[in-house]
Amino acid sequence: MGKDSGWKQAMEKVFDVLGEILAVVLVLVFAILLLNTEFDFLAGAETFRRILEGIRGYGTLLLVAVVGLEAMVKRNFLLFLIFAAVIALCVIFMFFPDARDYLTGLIPA
């Protein structure tokens, strides 16, 4: 145990709780959307259905990121930073798809 094990344990607990909450929420969202495909009980609530679909899409990435950060906090700090940078890159490319094209255009063929 090193001097930094206290913050690692605290961060691991934070990511663990966040991961558990996200997992439960996502299972409920998936269940509601799957049941809706069969029974169409959200027919009059198009906005709510679109919100649930957004939670399903972005929540899945968020859950994977939280679980990955929980795993990386157990390793060394460099792996944690690399993983966090890859997550940031994924988020940037999700919200700004032109950024990917711009960055790949900077690399000579």
PyMOL commands that set and color helices and strands:
alter all, ss='L'
color gray80, all
select helices_A, chain A and resi 5-39+46-73+77-95+97-106
alter helices_A, ss='H'
color red, helices_A
deselect
rebuild
show_as cartoon
